[in-house]
């Protein structure tokens, strides 16, 4: 399990401020993702390959719900 105590969270530039607020933190060897409106809530961790794939799929709109 990742240790989040030293995490330096960065908010996504796409976050709206009211909802859809996502933050990421590099925690070698993983990248952690959390909901900025629930910082004590669950966190998702991805290895580098999974993070790159996830970010790419978001950028090309493959994961859009609408």
N, CA, C and O atoms as a MOPAC input file, in Angstrom:
PM7 MOZYME 1SCF
protein

 N      0.84700 1    -1.17700 1     0.00000 1
 C      0.00000 1     0.00000 1     0.00000 1
 C      0.89300 1     1.24100 1     0.00000 1
 O      1.93200 1     1.26500 1     0.66000 1
 N      0.49100 1     2.24900 1    -0.72800 1
 C      1.24900 1     3.48900 1    -0.83100 1
 C      1.11900 1     4.32100 1     0.44800 1
 O      0.08200 1     4.31400 1     1.11000 1
 N      2.20100 1     5.03800 1     0.77600 1
 C      2.20300 1     5.95200 1     1.91400 1
 C      1.87300 1     7.34800 1     1.38500 1
 O      2.65700 1     7.92100 1     0.62900 1
 N      0.74300 1     7.89200 1     1.76600 1
 C      0.26400 1     9.17600 1     1.24100 1
 C      0.70100 1    10.37600 1     2.08900 1
 O      0.39300 1    11.51400 1     1.73500 1
 N      1.40500 1    10.14700 1     3.19300 1
 C      1.74200 1    11.24500 1     4.09100 1
 C      2.64800 1    12.29500 1     3.43500 1
 O      2.55400 1    13.47600 1     3.77100 1
 N      3.50700 1    11.89400 1     2.52300 1
 C      4.42400 1    12.83800 1     1.87300 1
 C      3.91600 1    13.28200 1     0.49300 1
 O      4.63100 1    13.96000 1    -0.24500 1
 N      2.70000 1    12.90400 1     0.15600 1
 C      2.16600 1    13.22100 1    -1.18000 1
 C      2.04100 1    14.72800 1    -1.38400 1
 O      1.59200 1    15.45200 1    -0.49400 1
 N      2.43900 1    15.18500 1    -2.55600 1
 C      2.25500 1    16.58600 1    -2.96400 1
 C      1.19400 1    16.57600 1    -4.05800 1
 O      1.49000 1    16.35300 1    -5.23200 1
 N     -0.03800 1    16.81900 1    -3.65000 1
 C     -1.18100 1    16.71800 1    -4.54700 1
 C     -1.25800 1    17.92500 1    -5.46500 1
 O     -1.04900 1    19.05900 1    -5.03200 1
 N     -1.56000 1    17.67700 1    -6.73900 1
 C     -1.75700 1    18.74000 1    -7.73400 1
 C     -3.14300 1    18.58400 1    -8.32300 1
 O     -3.54300 1    17.48500 1    -8.70900 1
 N     -3.87900 1    19.68900 1    -8.39400 1
 C     -5.23100 1    19.65100 1    -8.94300 1
 C     -5.16400 1    19.69900 1   -10.47200 1
 O     -4.35000 1    20.42400 1   -11.04500 1
 N     -6.00800 1    18.93600 1   -11.10700 1
 C     -6.08400 1    18.93500 1   -12.56100 1
 C     -6.48500 1    20.30300 1   -13.08100 1
 O     -7.33200 1    20.97400 1   -12.49100 1
 N     -5.87700 1    20.71700 1   -14.18500 1
 C     -6.24900 1    21.99400 1   -14.81200 1
 C     -7.65500 1    21.93700 1   -15.37900 1
 O     -8.23400 1    22.97600 1   -15.69800 1
 N     -8.21000 1    20.74800 1   -15.51000 1
 C     -9.57300 1    20.57700 1   -16.02100 1
 C    -10.62500 1    20.55500 1   -14.92300 1
 O    -11.82000 1    20.50600 1   -15.21300 1
 N    -10.20100 1    20.59200 1   -13.67600 1
 C    -11.15000 1    20.58500 1   -12.56900 1
 C    -11.96900 1    21.86900 1   -12.59000 1
 O    -11.44000 1    22.95300 1   -12.83600 1
 N    -13.27200 1    21.73300 1   -12.32900 1
 C    -14.18400 1    22.86900 1   -12.41300 1
 C    -14.26700 1    23.66700 1   -11.12100 1
 O    -14.73600 1    24.80500 1   -11.13500 1
 N    -13.82900 1    23.10500 1   -10.02000 1
 C    -13.91700 1    23.79600 1    -8.74400 1
 C    -15.18300 1    23.47000 1    -7.98500 1
 O    -15.20800 1    23.58700 1    -6.76000 1
 N    -16.23700 1    23.06200 1    -8.67600 1
 C    -17.50200 1    22.71600 1    -8.02100 1
 C    -17.72300 1    21.20800 1    -8.02200 1
 O    -18.25600 1    20.65200 1    -7.06200 1
 N    -17.32600 1    20.57000 1    -9.06700 1
 C    -17.42500 1    19.11800 1    -9.17500 1
 C    -16.34700 1    18.64100 1   -10.12900 1
 O    -15.63700 1    19.45700 1   -10.71800 1
 N    -16.21700 1    17.36400 1   -10.28700 1
 C    -15.20300 1    16.80700 1   -11.17700 1
 C    -13.80100 1    17.27900 1   -10.80800 1
 O    -12.98900 1    17.55300 1   -11.69200 1
 N    -13.51000 1    17.37500 1    -9.51800 1
 C    -12.20600 1    17.84900 1    -9.05200 1
 C    -11.30100 1    16.65500 1    -8.77100 1
 O    -11.56100 1    15.85200 1    -7.87600 1
 N    -10.24700 1    16.56100 1    -9.54600 1
 C     -9.31700 1    15.44800 1    -9.42500 1
 C     -7.93400 1    15.99100 1    -9.09500 1
 O     -7.50500 1    17.01000 1    -9.63700 1
 N     -7.24100 1    15.29300 1    -8.19400 1
 C     -5.87100 1    15.63200 1    -7.86300 1
 C     -4.99600 1    14.40500 1    -8.06200 1
 O     -5.45100 1    13.27500 1    -7.88700 1
 N     -3.74300 1    14.63100 1    -8.42600 1
 C     -2.78900 1    13.53900 1    -8.60500 1
 C     -1.53300 1    13.83000 1    -7.80100 1
 O     -1.21000 1    14.98300 1    -7.51800 1
 N     -0.83400 1    12.76500 1    -7.43800 1
 C      0.44300 1    12.88100 1    -6.72900 1
 C      1.35000 1    11.75800 1    -7.19300 1
 O      0.93800 1    10.60000 1    -7.26200 1
 N      2.58200 1    12.10500 1    -7.51000 1
 C      3.56600 1    11.08800 1    -7.85500 1
 C      4.15000 1    10.49400 1    -6.58800 1
 O      4.74600 1    11.20100 1    -5.77500 1
 N      3.97900 1     9.21000 1    -6.42800 1
 C      4.50000 1     8.49400 1    -5.25600 1
 C      5.28800 1     7.29500 1    -5.77100 1
 O      4.80900 1     6.16200 1    -5.73000 1
 N      6.46700 1     7.54800 1    -6.24300 1
 C      7.26800 1     6.51000 1    -6.88800 1
 C      7.14400 1     5.19500 1    -6.13900 1
 O      7.36800 1     5.16900 1    -4.92900 1
 N      6.80400 1     4.13000 1    -6.79100 1
 C      6.70100 1     3.92400 1    -8.23100 1
 C      5.27900 1     4.06100 1    -8.78300 1
 O      5.01000 1     3.60100 1    -9.89300 1
 N      4.37200 1     4.68000 1    -8.04000 1
 C      2.98800 1     4.79200 1    -8.50600 1
 C      2.56300 1     6.25000 1    -8.60600 1
 O      3.23400 1     7.15300 1    -8.10400 1
 N      1.42900 1     6.45200 1    -9.26900 1
 C      0.75700 1     7.74500 1    -9.31700 1
 C     -0.56100 1     7.56800 1    -8.57500 1
 O     -1.30100 1     6.61900 1    -8.83100 1
 N     -0.85000 1     8.47700 1    -7.66000 1
 C     -2.08400 1     8.40300 1    -6.87400 1
 C     -3.08200 1     9.42800 1    -7.39400 1
 O     -2.69900 1    10.51900 1    -7.81800 1
 N     -4.35000 1     9.07600 1    -7.35900 1
 C     -5.43800 1     9.94300 1    -7.82300 1
 C     -6.48900 1     9.99000 1    -6.71700 1
 O     -6.81500 1     8.97300 1    -6.10400 1
 N     -7.01800 1    11.21000 1    -6.47400 1
 C     -8.07600 1    11.33700 1    -5.46800 1
 C     -9.05600 1    12.43300 1    -5.88000 1
 O     -8.76900 1    13.25000 1    -6.75500 1
 N    -10.20500 1    12.43000 1    -5.23500 1
 C    -11.21900 1    13.46900 1    -5.38800 1
 C    -10.82200 1    14.60900 1    -4.45500 1
 O    -10.75600 1    14.41200 1    -3.24200 1
 N    -10.55900 1    15.79200 1    -4.99700 1
 C    -10.09300 1    16.90300 1    -4.16100 1
 C    -11.15400 1    17.36400 1    -3.16900 1
 O    -10.82200 1    18.00400 1    -2.17100 1
 N    -12.40900 1    17.05600 1    -3.42100 1
 C    -13.45700 1    17.44100 1    -2.48500 1
 C    -13.59600 1    16.44000 1    -1.34500 1
 O    -14.34800 1    16.67100 1    -0.39800 1
 N    -12.86800 1    15.32500 1    -1.43700 1
 C    -12.87100 1    14.30400 1    -0.39200 1
 C    -11.43400 1    13.83200 1    -0.16900 1
 O    -11.12100 1    12.66900 1    -0.42200 1
 N    -10.55300 1    14.73100 1     0.30400 1
 C     -9.13700 1    14.37900 1     0.40400 1
 C     -8.82300 1    13.23100 1     1.35500 1
 O     -7.77100 1    12.60300 1     1.23400 1
 N     -9.70400 1    12.95200 1     2.28300 1
 C     -9.48700 1    11.83400 1     3.19500 1
 C    -10.16300 1    10.55600 1     2.71100 1
 O    -10.08200 1     9.51200 1     3.35800 1
 N    -10.82600 1    10.65500 1     1.57300 1
 C    -11.52700 1     9.51000 1     1.01200 1
 C    -10.59700 1     8.56000 1     0.27600 1
 O     -9.37700 1     8.65500 1     0.40400 1
 N    -11.16800 1     7.65300 1    -0.48800 1
 C    -10.36200 1     6.65600 1    -1.18600 1
 C     -9.43900 1     7.28200 1    -2.22500 1
 O     -9.71500 1     8.34800 1    -2.77600 1
 N     -8.35200 1     6.59300 1    -2.46700 1
 C     -7.37600 1     7.00700 1    -3.46600 1
 C     -7.10100 1     5.83600 1    -4.39900 1
 O     -7.07900 1     4.68100 1    -3.97600 1
 N     -6.89700 1     6.14400 1    -5.64600 1
 C     -6.57300 1     5.14600 1    -6.65400 1
 C     -5.08700 1     5.24600 1    -6.92700 1
 O     -4.57400 1     6.35300 1    -7.09500 1
 N     -4.37600 1     4.12800 1    -6.97800 1
 C     -2.96800 1     4.14700 1    -7.35900 1
 C     -2.77400 1     3.33900 1    -8.63200 1
 O     -3.35300 1     2.26700 1    -8.80900 1
 N     -1.94000 1     3.88700 1    -9.51300 1
 C     -1.66000 1     3.25800 1   -10.80100 1
 C     -0.15600 1     3.20700 1   -11.02100 1
 O      0.55600 1     4.14300 1   -10.65800 1
 N      0.33700 1     2.11300 1   -11.61700 1
 C      1.75400 1     2.10800 1   -11.97500 1
 C      1.94800 1     3.01900 1   -13.18700 1
 O      0.97000 1     3.47100 1   -13.78100 1
 N      3.18900 1     3.28900 1   -13.55600 1
 C      3.48500 1     4.26700 1   -14.60900 1
 C      2.81500 1     3.93000 1   -15.93300 1
 O      2.28200 1     4.81800 1   -16.59900 1
 N      2.83400 1     2.68100 1   -16.31600 1
 C      2.21800 1     2.28600 1   -17.59200 1
 C      0.71100 1     2.48400 1   -17.55200 1
 O      0.12500 1     3.01500 1   -18.49600 1
 N      0.08700 1     2.06100 1   -16.47000 1
 C     -1.36500 1     2.22700 1   -16.34600 1
 C     -1.74000 1     3.70500 1   -16.31300 1
 O     -2.75300 1     4.09500 1   -16.89400 1
 N     -0.93200 1     4.53900 1   -15.63600 1
 C     -1.20400 1     5.97600 1   -15.58500 1
 C     -1.13400 1     6.59000 1   -16.98400 1
 O     -2.02200 1     7.35300 1   -17.36500 1
 N     -0.10500 1     6.27100 1   -17.74500 1
 C      0.03200 1     6.82400 1   -19.10000 1
 C     -1.15000 1     6.40200 1   -19.97700 1
 O     -1.68500 1     7.21000 1   -20.73600 1
 N     -1.54600 1     5.15200 1   -19.86900 1
 C     -2.68100 1     4.65600 1   -20.64800 1
 C     -3.95900 1     5.37300 1   -20.23800 1
 O     -4.72600 1     5.80900 1   -21.09600 1
 N     -4.19400 1     5.50000 1   -18.95000 1
 C     -5.37400 1     6.18300 1   -18.42000 1
 C     -5.41300 1     7.63500 1   -18.89000 1
 O     -6.43800 1     8.09900 1   -19.39000 1
 N     -4.30400 1     8.35200 1   -18.73000 1
 C     -4.23900 1     9.76300 1   -19.13900 1
 C     -4.47100 1     9.90400 1   -20.64400 1
 O     -5.16200 1    10.82700 1   -21.07500 1
 N     -3.91200 1     9.01500 1   -21.43400 1
 C     -4.10300 1     9.06200 1   -22.89200 1
 C     -5.57100 1     8.84200 1   -23.24900 1
 O     -6.11900 1     9.55900 1   -24.08600 1
 N     -6.20100 1     7.86800 1   -22.62600 1
 C     -7.60600 1     7.58500 1   -22.91400 1
 C     -8.49800 1     8.76100 1   -22.53700 1
 O     -9.49200 1     9.02100 1   -23.21500 1
 N     -8.15700 1     9.47400 1   -21.46400 1
 C     -8.90100 1    10.67500 1   -21.09300 1
 C     -8.70500 1    11.74800 1   -22.15300 1
 O     -9.67500 1    12.35600 1   -22.60600 1
 N     -7.45500 1    11.98600 1   -22.55300 1
 C     -7.14400 1    13.04300 1   -23.52200 1
 C     -7.85200 1    12.84900 1   -24.85400 1
 O     -8.25000 1    13.82700 1   -25.48800 1
 N     -8.01500 1    11.61900 1   -25.28500 1
 C     -8.66300 1    11.38300 1   -26.57800 1
 C    -10.17600 1    11.23700 1   -26.44200 1
 O    -10.86700 1    10.99100 1   -27.43100 1
 N    -10.69200 1    11.38800 1   -25.22700 1
 C    -12.13600 1    11.35300 1   -25.00700 1
 C    -12.74300 1     9.98100 1   -24.94800 1
 O    -13.96500 1     9.83800 1   -24.97400 1
 N    -11.91200 1     8.97200 1   -24.86800 1
 C    -12.40900 1     7.58900 1   -24.85700 1
 C    -13.22500 1     7.25700 1   -23.61800 1
 O    -14.05100 1     6.34500 1   -23.64600 1
 N    -13.00400 1     7.98000 1   -22.54000 1
 C    -13.70500 1     7.69700 1   -21.28900 1
 C    -14.82100 1     8.67900 1   -20.98700 1
 O    -15.39700 1     8.64800 1   -19.89900 1
 N    -15.13300 1     9.55100 1   -21.93500 1
 C    -16.23800 1    10.50700 1   -21.73700 1
 C    -17.54800 1     9.76400 1   -21.56700 1
 O    -17.81800 1     8.80400 1   -22.28900 1
 N    -18.35700 1    10.19600 1   -20.62900 1
 C    -19.63300 1     9.55000 1   -20.36300 1
 C    -20.76100 1    10.07700 1   -21.23600 1
 O    -21.74500 1     9.37700 1   -21.47600 1
 N    -20.62400 1    11.28200 1   -21.69900 1
 C    -21.70900 1    11.91100 1   -22.46800 1
 C    -21.78300 1    11.41100 1   -23.88500 1
 O    -22.64300 1    11.84700 1   -24.65000 1

